[in-house]
Amino acid sequence: MLKKELIYLATAIMFFTRIPIPAKLPYSEQIMNQSQKYFSWVGLVVGICNALFLYLGMQLFDFSIAIILMMIGNVLLTGAFHEDGFIDVCDSFGGGYGKEKILTIMKDSRVGAYGVIGIILLFGLKFFTISALLDYHFSTVLLVLIFAHTSSRFLSGTMIYTHQYVRDIDQTKSKPLANKPLDKKALFISFLPVILVSILLKNPAFIGVFLFAFLGKIYLGWYFKKHIGGYTGDCLGTVQQVCEVLIYLGTLLVWKYIS
C-alpha cells in the first residue's frame, strides 16, 4: 500500500517538476488518476524549494536580487509548466472569439502579444508583492511562499472535480484527470498539506487569505465555463498562477490592514 502511494507521489512530482526521479516508474491511467491527490504535495515541495532559494539569496544579496533568483529557480524547477499554461490562456482568450477559435489558439505553440504582456504583468506583480511582504515579516514570508504554492495547486486540482474537460479527452494526456467524480478521501489527502502549513503560520487570518484565493478559482471557473464550456490543462495552470498571486496579495492586505 505504501509503495503504491509513493509511486503516485513520484508520478505527480515527475509530471509537474524537473526533479529527477531515480527509479523507473510504471505508467497507467490508474496511476495518473491516483497521482492527482498529490498535486498539492508537489506544491509543498516546490514551495519549500522556493523558500530555500529566497533565504539563500537574501544571505548573499539584497531582497530584489534574491526574489529574481528565486523566480529563476522556480522556473528551472518546474519547467515553467503552469506559466506556459497562463501564457496560452492569455493568448487564446485575448485573441480568440468563440469556443472553437479560443481552443485553436490555445493549441498553437507560438506566443502572441497577449501572452507576453500577461506573463510580464504576472511576474511583475509577483515580484512587487513579495517585495512588499518582505517589509513586514521576513521569516513568515518563507512560510507564505510554501502556503501559496501548496494552496494554489490544491485549488487548481479541484477544477478536475467541479468542471468539465472541454477537449477530446481521447486525444490528450490529461484524459486520466478529466471529468473525475468527487473522491472525498483523495480530496482530504490533497488538502492535508494546506492544513499543515496553515497551522505553522499560526494566524487564523490565513483562512481568509485562502478563501480570497478560492474566490479567484471560482471566478476563473465561471469565466472558462462561460466561454469554452469547461477547462483545459492550460486553464488549470492559469488557476494555479492566479491563486498563487492572490495568496500573496491577500497576505499583504491582512498584514497591512488587520495584523
C-alpha positions as CSV (number, residue, x, y, z in Angstrom):
1,M,0.0,0.0,0.0
2,L,2.7,2.5,1.0
3,K,4.7,1.5,-2.2
4,K,1.7,2.4,-4.4
5,E,1.2,5.7,-2.7
6,L,4.9,6.6,-3.1
7,I,4.6,5.7,-6.8
8,Y,1.6,8.1,-7.1
9,L,3.5,10.8,-5.3
10,A,6.6,10.3,-7.5
11,T,4.4,10.4,-10.6
12,A,3.0,13.7,-9.6
13,I,6.5,15.1,-8.9
14,M,7.7,13.8,-12.3
15,F,4.7,15.3,-14.1
16,F,4.9,18.8,-12.7
17,T,8.6,19.4,-12.0
18,R,12.0,18.7,-13.4
19,I,13.1,17.0,-10.2
20,P,14.8,13.8,-11.2
21,I,13.2,10.6,-10.0
22,P,15.8,7.9,-9.5
23,A,13.6,4.9,-10.0
24,K,11.8,4.0,-13.3
25,L,8.1,4.4,-12.6
26,P,5.4,2.3,-14.1
27,Y,2.7,4.2,-16.0
28,S,-1.0,3.6,-16.4
29,E,-4.2,5.7,-16.5
30,Q,-5.0,4.4,-13.0
31,I,-1.6,5.6,-11.6
32,M,-2.0,9.0,-13.3
33,N,-5.5,9.2,-11.8
34,Q,-4.3,8.4,-8.3
35,S,-1.4,10.9,-8.6
36,Q,-3.9,13.8,-8.7
37,K,-4.4,13.7,-5.0
38,Y,-0.7,14.6,-4.5
39,F,-0.6,17.7,-6.7
40,S,-0.7,19.9,-3.6
41,W,2.1,17.9,-2.1
42,V,4.1,18.8,-5.2
43,G,3.3,22.4,-4.3
44,L,4.6,21.8,-0.9
45,V,7.9,20.5,-2.3
46,V,8.1,23.4,-4.8
47,G,7.2,25.9,-2.1
48,I,9.9,24.7,0.2
49,C,12.4,24.9,-2.6
50,N,11.3,28.5,-3.4
51,A,11.6,29.4,0.3
52,L,15.1,28.0,0.3
53,F,16.0,29.9,-2.9
54,L,14.8,33.1,-1.3
55,Y,16.5,32.5,2.0
56,L,19.9,31.8,0.3
57,G,19.5,34.7,-2.0
58,M,18.9,37.0,1.0
59,Q,22.1,35.8,2.6
60,L,24.2,36.8,-0.4
61,F,22.4,39.8,-2.0
62,D,19.6,42.3,-1.4
63,F,16.0,41.3,-1.4
64,S,15.3,42.4,-5.0
65,I,18.1,40.1,-6.4
66,A,17.0,37.4,-4.1
67,I,13.4,37.5,-5.4
68,I,14.6,37.4,-9.0
69,L,16.9,34.4,-8.3
70,M,14.0,32.7,-6.5
71,M,11.8,33.2,-9.6
72,I,14.5,31.9,-11.9
73,G,15.0,28.9,-9.6
74,N,11.2,28.2,-9.7
75,V,11.1,28.3,-13.5
76,L,14.1,25.8,-13.7
77,L,12.5,23.6,-11.0
78,T,9.1,23.4,-12.7
79,G,10.0,23.9,-16.3
80,A,7.5,26.9,-16.3
81,F,4.8,24.3,-16.6
82,H,2.0,26.5,-15.2
83,E,3.4,29.7,-16.5
84,D,3.2,28.2,-20.0
85,G,-0.5,27.5,-19.4
86,F,-1.1,31.0,-18.3
87,I,0.5,32.4,-21.4
88,D,-1.6,30.2,-23.6
89,V,-4.8,31.3,-21.8
90,C,-3.9,34.9,-22.2
91,D,-3.3,34.5,-25.9
92,S,-6.4,32.4,-26.6
93,F,-8.9,34.3,-24.6
94,G,-7.3,37.6,-25.5
95,G,-7.1,37.0,-29.3
96,G,-10.0,34.5,-29.9
97,Y,-13.7,34.8,-30.0
98,G,-15.9,31.8,-29.6
99,K,-15.0,28.3,-28.2
100,E,-13.5,26.9,-31.4
101,K,-11.2,29.9,-32.1
102,I,-10.1,30.1,-28.4
103,L,-9.2,26.4,-28.4
104,T,-7.4,26.6,-31.7
105,I,-5.2,29.5,-30.5
106,M,-4.6,27.7,-27.2
107,K,-3.1,24.7,-29.1
108,D,-0.8,27.0,-31.1
109,S,2.7,26.7,-29.7
110,R,3.6,30.3,-30.8
111,V,3.4,33.1,-28.2
112,G,1.4,36.2,-29.0
113,A,1.3,39.7,-27.7
114,Y,-1.4,38.9,-25.0
115,G,0.7,36.1,-23.7
116,V,3.9,38.2,-23.5
117,I,2.1,41.1,-21.8
118,G,0.3,38.8,-19.4
119,I,3.4,36.9,-18.2
120,I,5.3,40.2,-17.8
121,L,2.5,41.6,-15.7
122,L,2.2,38.4,-13.7
123,F,5.9,38.2,-12.9
124,G,5.9,41.9,-12.1
125,L,3.0,41.5,-9.7
126,K,4.7,38.6,-8.0
127,F,8.0,40.5,-7.6
128,F,6.5,43.7,-6.1
129,T,4.0,41.8,-3.9
130,I,6.7,39.6,-2.4
131,S,8.9,42.7,-2.1
132,A,6.2,44.4,-0.1
133,L,5.7,41.3,2.1
134,L,9.4,41.3,3.0
135,D,8.9,44.8,4.6
136,Y,6.8,43.1,7.2
137,H,7.8,39.6,8.4
138,F,10.8,38.1,6.6
139,S,10.7,34.7,8.4
140,T,7.0,34.4,7.9
141,V,7.3,35.2,4.2
142,L,9.1,31.9,3.7
143,L,6.0,30.1,5.1
144,V,3.8,32.2,3.0
145,L,5.6,31.1,-0.1
146,I,5.1,27.4,0.9
147,F,1.4,28.2,1.6
148,A,0.9,29.9,-1.7
149,H,2.4,27.1,-3.8
150,T,0.6,24.4,-1.8
151,S,-2.8,26.1,-1.7
152,S,-2.8,27.2,-5.4
153,R,-2.1,23.7,-6.6
154,F,-4.8,22.3,-4.4
155,L,-7.3,24.9,-5.8
156,S,-6.2,24.2,-9.3
157,G,-6.7,20.5,-8.8
158,T,-10.3,20.9,-7.6
159,M,-11.2,22.1,-11.1
160,I,-11.0,18.4,-12.1
161,Y,-13.9,17.7,-9.8
162,T,-16.0,20.8,-10.3
163,H,-15.7,21.4,-14.1
164,Q,-15.8,19.5,-17.4
165,Y,-12.8,19.0,-19.6
166,V,-13.6,20.5,-23.0
167,R,-11.2,18.9,-25.4
168,D,-11.4,15.5,-27.0
169,I,-10.2,13.6,-23.9
170,D,-9.4,10.5,-26.0
171,Q,-6.6,12.5,-27.6
172,T,-5.0,14.2,-24.6
173,K,-2.5,13.2,-22.0
174,S,-4.9,14.8,-19.4
175,K,-7.5,12.2,-20.1
176,P,-7.0,10.3,-16.9
177,L,-7.5,13.5,-14.9
178,A,-10.5,14.7,-16.9
179,N,-14.1,14.8,-15.5
180,K,-13.4,12.8,-12.3
181,P,-16.1,12.0,-9.8
182,L,-15.6,13.5,-6.4
183,D,-13.4,11.4,-4.2
184,K,-13.6,12.6,-0.6
185,K,-10.5,10.6,0.5
186,A,-8.4,12.0,-2.3
187,L,-9.6,15.5,-1.6
188,F,-8.6,15.2,2.1
189,I,-5.2,13.9,1.2
190,S,-4.8,16.8,-1.2
191,F,-6.0,19.3,1.3
192,L,-3.8,18.0,4.1
193,P,-0.6,19.9,3.3
194,V,-2.6,23.1,3.1
195,I,-3.8,22.4,6.7
196,L,-0.3,21.6,7.9
197,V,1.2,24.9,6.5
198,S,-1.7,26.9,7.9
199,I,-1.0,25.5,11.4
200,L,2.6,26.6,11.1
201,L,1.5,30.1,10.1
202,K,-0.2,30.4,13.5
203,N,-2.6,33.1,12.2
204,P,-6.3,32.4,11.7
205,A,-6.4,35.3,9.2
206,F,-4.9,33.0,6.6
207,I,-8.2,31.2,6.5
208,G,-9.5,34.4,4.9
209,V,-6.4,34.6,2.6
210,F,-7.2,31.0,1.4
211,L,-10.8,32.0,0.8
212,F,-9.7,35.1,-1.1
213,A,-7.7,32.8,-3.5
214,F,-10.7,30.4,-3.6
215,L,-12.9,33.2,-4.9
216,G,-10.3,33.7,-7.7
217,K,-10.7,30.0,-8.5
218,I,-14.5,30.3,-8.6
219,Y,-14.4,33.3,-10.9
220,L,-11.9,31.7,-13.3
221,G,-14.0,28.5,-13.3
222,W,-17.1,30.6,-14.2
223,Y,-15.2,32.5,-16.9
224,F,-13.8,29.4,-18.5
225,K,-17.2,27.7,-18.4
226,K,-18.9,30.7,-19.9
227,H,-16.5,31.0,-22.9
228,I,-15.4,27.4,-23.6
229,G,-17.8,25.2,-21.5
230,G,-15.2,24.0,-19.0
231,Y,-11.4,23.8,-18.5
232,T,-8.3,22.6,-20.3
233,G,-4.8,21.8,-19.0
234,D,-3.8,25.4,-19.7
235,C,-6.7,26.6,-17.6
236,L,-5.5,24.6,-14.7
237,G,-2.1,26.2,-15.0
238,T,-3.8,29.6,-15.1
239,V,-5.8,28.9,-11.9
240,Q,-2.6,27.9,-10.1
241,Q,-0.7,31.0,-11.1
242,V,-3.6,33.4,-10.3
243,C,-4.4,31.8,-7.0
244,E,-0.7,31.9,-6.0
245,V,-0.6,35.6,-6.6
246,L,-3.9,36.1,-4.8
247,I,-2.4,34.4,-1.7
248,Y,0.5,36.9,-1.8
249,L,-2.0,39.8,-2.3
250,G,-4.3,38.5,0.4
251,T,-1.4,38.2,2.9
252,L,-0.3,41.7,2.1
253,L,-3.9,43.0,2.8
254,V,-4.0,41.1,6.1
255,W,-0.6,42.4,7.3
256,K,-1.3,45.9,6.2
257,Y,-4.8,46.4,7.5
258,I,-5.5,43.7,10.1
259,S,-2.4,42.2,11.8
